[in-house]
């Protein structure tokens, strides 16, 4: 049964899909504590560079 048939059957029985939530906030950014700067600006490139050079 393909998606077109499922859509047709759901429409015939007045059923709707559940709406997915796009984004859930995991942290509370509205606080009084200070926000510290990122001290490692290129941290992804630093750990990837040795891994790439060892493959060559």
C-alpha positions, 0 to 999 in steps of 0.5 A, a space after each residue: 500500500 503506497 502513500 497515496 492510498 494511505 492518504 486517500 483512506 485517511 481522508 475518507 475516515 477523517 483522520 489526520 497525521 500528528 504534527 511534529 514539533 520542530 524545535 524543543 528548547 533544552 536550555 534556559 537562556 533567560 538567566 542571570 548567570 554570565 555567559 562565557 565565551 568559547 575559548 576554542 574557536 576552531 575546535 572541530 578543525 583541530 581534532 579533524 586535522 590529525 585524523 585526516 593526515 594519518 590516513 594519507 
